[in-house]
Amino acid sequence: MDFNSRYHRQIILPEIGEEGQKKLNAAKVLVIGAGGLGCPVLQYLSGAGIGTIGIIDFDVVETSNLHRQVLYGKNDVGTNKALAAKKRLSDLNPDIVINVYPEKLTVKNALTLFADHDIIVDGSDNFSTRYLVNDACIITGKPLVYGAIFKYQGQVSVFNYNNGPSYRCLFPEPPSAGTVPSCSEIGVIGVLPGIIGSFQANEVLKMILGIGEVLDGKLMMYDSLSTQFSTFSIQRVASQIESVLATAPRFEKNNYDLFCGVEYIQEISAEEAYQKEDVQYLDVREPHEYPKVDSLSPILIPLGTLENELHQLSKEKELIVFCQSGIRSKKALQILSQYGYTRIAHVKGGAIALNEFQTTKIE
């Protein structure tokens, strides 16, 4: 690679030079989310010559994204963001490696992905992912570049750097569910993610190059309407770090949606329930309730006694839960999630729907 032609404007900076450019080329950075924040981060890291960039995003480009996610164009609508981003970035800089993961970041893949990179950049837009990313960074020992936007304001910080504070040191608990609307609900001015994402990219470059003052132990806040910056100190809370490290052996059992008050209910139809193989069926109704669904040979545990009877259920098999109409089964899923059950779903319409489907099938 000819550093002097592509990166000349960086190399002539005395703090960078050819040695600094080589550091950038040797670095591996993972960007969580290729949306509002992720787009400018990816553009500037690619342009700067970060040698290996990982992009994880399960979402697709929508027309409503284009006013702020200027990495994409009209022809990208409907395409996975990670894949669309790689196509554009490869044209911007064909000399770097771009690995894409068109999937959702979960407790199952986070630790492996993070271990393969030097720095993690969080461009997510929800609290569940932010806490997941924070905890995975602590467990894998990776610095985290945090960014967040809200209407006309943004935040930037660096966590878990040189034994510094973590995201949980600043926000030990998530806000109550529903109290902080998302950008899709309340809106955001298009230039704001570009500004905040550029600041995030700048923190990455400073860490790799070892220059300037990294925003560890500090939260920078920016107001785009008043063009004012504020910086606040963040104290490291050792108990928060230790608490996360203590969960490392069971990290894959964590339910961050539940922790953040997100009601996530996996719902399947009666037909899908009958098509399942090698699963457990759980009936959380009372013994006297009809119709019976004997064809599925369900385990009968009334909802009121579920927590005391979990020993009857295996975590190794998928668990399909039903009640009379689908209300109690949703509550059962919430209970099961608290006890580490992850392969769970409930039947829409409950036993009534199951019975109707079976009757129709026989006829």
C-alpha positions as CSV (number, residue, x, y, z in Angstrom):
1,M,0.0,0.0,0.0
2,D,1.3,3.5,-0.9
3,F,0.7,5.3,2.4
4,N,2.1,8.6,1.0
5,S,-0.4,9.0,-1.7
6,R,-3.7,8.1,0.0
7,Y,-2.9,9.2,3.6
8,H,-0.4,12.1,2.8
9,R,-2.5,14.7,4.7
10,Q,-2.4,12.5,7.9
11,I,1.2,11.4,7.5
12,I,2.6,14.9,7.4
13,L,1.2,15.6,10.8
14,P,4.2,15.2,13.2
15,E,2.1,13.4,15.8
16,I,1.2,10.7,13.2
17,G,3.8,10.2,10.5
18,E,4.3,6.8,8.8
19,E,4.6,5.0,12.1
20,G,1.2,6.3,13.2
21,Q,-0.3,5.3,9.9
22,K,1.0,1.8,10.3
23,K,-0.7,1.7,13.7
24,L,-4.0,2.6,12.1
25,N,-3.5,0.0,9.4
26,A,-2.8,-2.7,12.1
27,A,-5.9,-1.8,14.2
28,K,-9.1,-3.8,14.3
29,V,-12.3,-1.8,15.2
30,L,-15.8,-3.2,15.5
31,V,-18.7,-0.9,14.9
32,I,-22.1,-1.8,16.4
33,G,-24.8,-0.5,14.1
34,A,-24.5,1.0,10.7
35,G,-27.2,3.6,11.3
36,G,-27.1,7.3,12.2
37,L,-23.9,7.2,14.3
38,G,-22.4,4.2,12.6
39,C,-22.4,5.7,9.1
40,P,-20.0,8.7,9.9
41,V,-17.9,6.5,12.2
42,L,-17.4,4.0,9.4
43,Q,-16.8,6.6,6.7
44,Y,-14.0,8.3,8.7
45,L,-12.4,5.2,10.0
46,S,-12.3,3.7,6.5
47,G,-10.9,7.0,5.1
48,A,-8.3,7.1,7.9
49,G,-7.0,3.6,7.0
50,I,-8.1,1.5,9.9
51,G,-6.8,-1.9,8.6
52,T,-9.7,-4.1,9.7
53,I,-13.3,-2.9,10.3
54,G,-16.1,-5.1,11.5
55,I,-19.7,-4.0,11.0
56,I,-22.6,-5.7,12.7
57,D,-26.2,-4.7,11.9
58,F,-29.3,-6.8,11.2
59,D,-31.4,-3.9,10.0
60,V,-32.2,-2.9,6.4
61,V,-31.9,0.6,4.8
62,E,-35.2,2.4,4.7
63,T,-36.2,5.6,2.9
64,S,-36.6,7.4,6.3
65,N,-32.9,6.7,7.0
66,L,-31.5,8.6,4.1
67,H,-31.8,12.2,5.5
68,R,-29.1,11.4,8.1
69,Q,-27.5,8.1,7.0
70,V,-25.8,9.6,4.0
71,L,-23.6,6.6,3.4
72,Y,-26.6,5.1,1.6
73,G,-28.6,6.0,-1.5
74,K,-32.0,5.2,-2.9
75,N,-30.7,2.0,-4.5
76,D,-29.7,0.6,-1.1
77,V,-33.3,0.7,0.3
78,G,-34.3,-2.8,1.4
79,T,-30.6,-3.9,1.6
80,N,-29.0,-5.0,4.9
81,K,-27.1,-2.0,6.3
82,A,-23.9,-3.9,7.0
83,L,-23.8,-5.2,3.4
84,A,-24.7,-1.9,1.9
85,A,-22.1,-0.1,4.0
86,K,-19.4,-2.5,3.0
87,K,-20.2,-1.9,-0.7
88,R,-19.8,1.8,-0.3
89,L,-16.8,1.7,2.0
90,S,-14.9,-0.7,-0.2
91,D,-15.1,1.9,-3.0
92,L,-14.0,4.6,-0.6
93,N,-10.9,2.5,0.5
94,P,-10.3,-0.8,-1.2
95,D,-7.0,-1.3,0.7
96,I,-8.7,-2.2,4.1
97,V,-10.5,-5.3,5.3
98,I,-14.2,-4.9,6.0
99,N,-15.9,-7.8,7.7
100,V,-19.7,-7.7,7.9
101,Y,-22.1,-9.5,10.2
102,P,-25.6,-9.0,8.9
103,E,-27.1,-10.2,12.2
104,K,-28.3,-9.0,15.6
105,L,-25.7,-8.5,18.3
106,T,-26.7,-10.9,21.1
107,V,-25.2,-12.5,24.2
108,K,-24.4,-15.5,22.0
109,N,-22.1,-13.7,19.6
110,A,-20.8,-10.6,21.5
111,L,-17.9,-12.0,23.4
112,T,-16.5,-13.8,20.3
113,L,-16.8,-10.8,18.1
114,F,-15.4,-8.4,20.7
115,A,-12.4,-10.6,21.4
116,D,-11.3,-10.3,17.7
117,H,-11.2,-6.5,17.8
118,D,-9.1,-3.9,19.6
119,I,-11.8,-1.2,20.1
120,I,-15.6,-1.3,20.1
121,V,-17.7,1.6,18.9
122,D,-21.4,1.6,20.0
123,G,-23.7,3.1,17.4
124,S,-26.8,1.5,18.8
125,D,-30.0,3.3,19.6
126,N,-31.5,1.3,22.5
127,F,-30.6,0.7,26.1
128,S,-30.7,-3.1,25.9
129,T,-27.8,-3.1,23.4
130,R,-25.9,-0.4,25.2
131,Y,-25.8,-2.5,28.4
132,L,-25.0,-5.6,26.5
133,V,-22.1,-3.9,24.7
134,N,-20.8,-2.4,27.9
135,D,-20.8,-5.7,29.8
136,A,-19.2,-7.6,26.9
137,C,-16.5,-4.9,26.7
138,I,-15.7,-5.2,30.4
139,I,-15.6,-9.0,30.2
140,T,-13.3,-9.0,27.1
141,G,-11.2,-6.0,28.3
142,K,-12.0,-3.8,25.3
143,P,-12.4,0.0,25.3
144,L,-15.8,1.3,24.3
145,V,-16.5,4.5,22.4
146,Y,-20.0,5.5,23.3
147,G,-22.3,7.9,21.5
148,A,-26.0,8.8,21.8
149,I,-28.3,11.4,20.2
150,F,-31.6,12.9,21.1
151,K,-33.5,15.5,19.0
152,Y,-30.8,18.3,18.9
153,Q,-28.4,17.0,21.5
154,G,-25.7,14.4,21.6
155,Q,-23.3,12.6,24.0
156,V,-19.8,11.1,23.6
157,S,-17.6,9.2,26.0
158,V,-15.0,6.5,26.2
159,F,-15.6,3.7,28.7
160,N,-13.4,0.9,30.0
161,Y,-10.2,2.5,28.9
162,N,-7.0,2.3,31.0
163,N,-9.0,1.0,34.0
164,G,-11.5,3.9,33.7
165,P,-15.2,4.0,34.3
166,S,-17.8,2.0,32.4
167,Y,-21.2,2.9,31.1
168,R,-22.8,1.4,34.2
169,C,-20.7,3.7,36.4
170,L,-22.6,6.6,34.7
171,F,-25.9,4.8,34.3
172,P,-26.2,2.0,36.9
173,E,-29.9,1.4,35.9
174,P,-31.7,1.9,32.7
175,P,-34.5,4.5,32.6
176,S,-38.0,3.1,33.1
177,A,-39.4,1.5,30.0
178,G,-41.2,4.0,27.8
179,T,-39.8,7.2,29.4
180,V,-37.1,7.9,26.8
181,P,-38.6,7.9,23.2
182,S,-36.5,6.7,20.3
183,C,-35.4,8.9,17.4
184,S,-38.2,7.2,15.3
185,E,-40.7,8.4,17.8
186,I,-39.5,11.9,18.6
187,G,-37.2,12.8,15.7
188,V,-33.6,13.9,15.2
189,I,-32.0,16.7,13.1
190,G,-30.1,15.0,10.3
191,V,-26.7,16.6,10.9
192,L,-26.5,15.6,14.6
193,P,-25.5,11.9,14.2
194,G,-22.9,13.1,11.7
195,I,-21.4,15.4,14.3
196,I,-21.5,12.9,17.2
197,G,-20.3,10.0,15.0
198,S,-17.4,12.1,13.9
199,F,-16.4,12.7,17.5
200,Q,-16.6,9.0,18.1
201,A,-14.3,8.3,15.2
202,N,-11.9,10.9,16.5
203,E,-11.7,9.1,19.9
204,V,-10.9,5.9,18.1
205,L,-8.0,7.5,16.2
206,K,-6.6,9.1,19.4
207,M,-6.5,5.8,21.2
208,I,-4.8,4.0,18.4
209,L,-2.3,6.7,17.8
210,G,-1.7,7.5,21.5
211,I,-2.2,11.2,21.0
212,G,-4.3,13.9,22.6
213,E,-6.6,13.4,25.6
214,V,-9.1,10.6,25.3
215,L,-12.6,11.1,26.7
216,D,-12.2,8.5,29.4
217,G,-13.7,9.5,32.7
218,K,-15.6,12.3,30.9
219,L,-18.9,12.8,29.3
220,M,-19.1,15.4,26.5
221,M,-22.5,16.8,25.7
222,Y,-23.3,18.9,22.6
223,D,-26.3,21.1,21.9
224,S,-26.7,21.7,18.2
225,L,-29.1,24.6,18.6
226,S,-26.9,26.7,20.9
227,T,-23.6,25.2,19.6
228,Q,-22.5,24.7,23.2
229,F,-20.4,21.9,24.7
230,S,-20.4,20.7,28.3
231,T,-18.1,18.2,29.8
232,F,-18.7,16.3,33.0
233,S,-16.5,14.0,35.0
234,I,-17.4,10.3,35.5
235,Q,-16.2,8.4,38.5
236,R,-15.2,4.7,38.3
237,V,-17.5,2.6,40.5
238,A,-15.5,-0.5,41.3
239,S,-18.6,-2.4,42.5
240,Q,-20.3,-2.0,39.1
241,I,-17.2,-3.4,37.2
242,E,-16.9,-6.3,39.6
243,S,-20.6,-7.1,39.4
244,V,-20.3,-7.4,35.6
245,L,-17.1,-9.5,35.8
246,A,-18.9,-11.8,38.3
247,T,-21.5,-12.6,35.6
248,A,-18.9,-13.6,33.0
249,P,-19.4,-17.4,33.3
250,R,-23.2,-17.0,32.7
251,F,-23.1,-14.0,30.3
252,E,-25.0,-15.9,27.6
253,K,-27.9,-16.3,30.0
254,N,-28.3,-12.6,30.5
255,N,-31.6,-11.1,29.3
256,Y,-30.9,-7.4,28.6
257,D,-34.4,-6.8,27.2
258,L,-35.8,-7.9,30.5
259,F,-33.3,-5.8,32.4
260,C,-34.3,-2.7,30.4
261,G,-38.0,-3.4,30.8
262,V,-38.5,-4.3,27.1
263,E,-41.4,-6.6,26.6
264,Y,-40.3,-9.1,24.0
265,I,-42.7,-11.9,23.4
266,Q,-42.0,-14.6,20.9
267,E,-45.3,-15.5,19.4
268,I,-46.2,-18.4,17.1
269,S,-49.4,-19.6,15.5
270,A,-51.2,-22.8,16.3
271,E,-50.1,-24.3,13.0
272,E,-46.4,-23.5,13.8
273,A,-46.8,-25.1,17.2
274,Y,-48.0,-28.3,15.7
275,Q,-45.1,-28.3,13.2
276,K,-42.4,-28.1,15.9
277,E,-40.3,-31.2,16.5
278,D,-38.3,-32.2,19.6
279,V,-39.8,-29.5,21.8
280,Q,-41.5,-29.3,25.1
281,Y,-45.1,-28.0,25.3
282,L,-46.2,-26.3,28.5
283,D,-49.9,-25.7,29.4
284,V,-50.1,-23.0,32.2
285,R,-53.9,-23.3,32.6
286,E,-55.7,-24.9,35.6
287,P,-56.3,-28.7,35.4
288,H,-60.1,-28.3,34.9
289,E,-59.9,-26.0,31.9
290,Y,-61.0,-27.2,28.4
291,P,-60.4,-27.8,25.6
292,K,-57.7,-30.3,26.4
293,V,-54.7,-30.5,23.9
294,D,-53.7,-34.1,24.6
295,S,-52.2,-34.5,21.1
296,L,-49.2,-32.3,22.1
297,S,-48.7,-34.2,25.4
298,P,-48.0,-30.9,27.3
299,I,-46.6,-30.6,30.8
300,L,-49.3,-29.1,32.9
301,I,-48.1,-26.4,35.4
302,P,-50.6,-23.7,36.3
303,L,-49.2,-20.2,36.0
304,G,-49.5,-19.6,39.8
305,T,-47.1,-22.5,40.6
306,L,-44.7,-22.1,37.7
307,E,-41.8,-20.7,39.6
308,N,-41.9,-23.7,42.0
309,E,-42.1,-26.3,39.3
310,L,-39.3,-25.2,36.9
311,H,-37.4,-28.4,37.6
312,Q,-39.9,-30.2,35.3
313,L,-38.7,-28.1,32.3
314,S,-35.4,-28.4,30.4
315,K,-33.4,-25.4,29.1
316,E,-31.9,-27.6,26.4
317,K,-35.1,-27.9,24.4
318,E,-37.3,-25.2,22.9
319,L,-40.3,-24.6,25.1
320,I,-43.7,-23.8,23.6
321,V,-46.2,-22.3,26.1
322,F,-49.9,-21.9,25.8
323,C,-52.9,-21.1,28.0
324,Q,-56.6,-20.6,27.2
325,S,-56.3,-17.6,24.9
326,G,-52.7,-16.3,25.1
327,I,-52.7,-13.9,28.0
328,R,-51.3,-16.1,30.8
329,S,-48.8,-17.6,28.5
330,K,-47.2,-14.2,27.9
331,K,-46.8,-13.8,31.7
332,A,-45.3,-17.3,31.8
333,L,-42.7,-16.2,29.2
334,Q,-41.7,-13.3,31.3
335,I,-41.2,-15.5,34.3
336,L,-39.2,-18.1,32.3
337,S,-37.0,-15.3,30.9
338,Q,-36.1,-14.3,34.5
339,Y,-34.8,-17.8,35.1
340,G,-32.6,-18.0,32.1
341,Y,-35.0,-19.7,29.6
342,T,-34.2,-18.3,26.2
343,R,-35.7,-20.8,23.7
344,I,-39.3,-20.0,24.5
345,A,-42.4,-18.9,22.6
346,H,-46.1,-18.8,23.3
347,V,-49.1,-19.8,21.1
348,K,-51.2,-16.9,19.8
349,G,-54.8,-17.7,20.7
350,G,-53.8,-20.4,23.1
351,A,-55.6,-23.7,23.5
352,I,-58.6,-22.4,21.7
353,A,-56.6,-21.8,18.6
354,L,-54.8,-25.1,18.9
355,N,-58.0,-26.9,19.2
356,E,-59.6,-25.1,16.2
357,F,-56.6,-25.8,14.0
358,Q,-56.6,-29.5,15.0
359,T,-60.3,-29.8,14.3
360,T,-59.9,-28.1,10.9
361,K,-57.0,-30.3,10.0
362,I,-59.1,-33.5,10.8
363,E,-62.0,-32.3,8.8
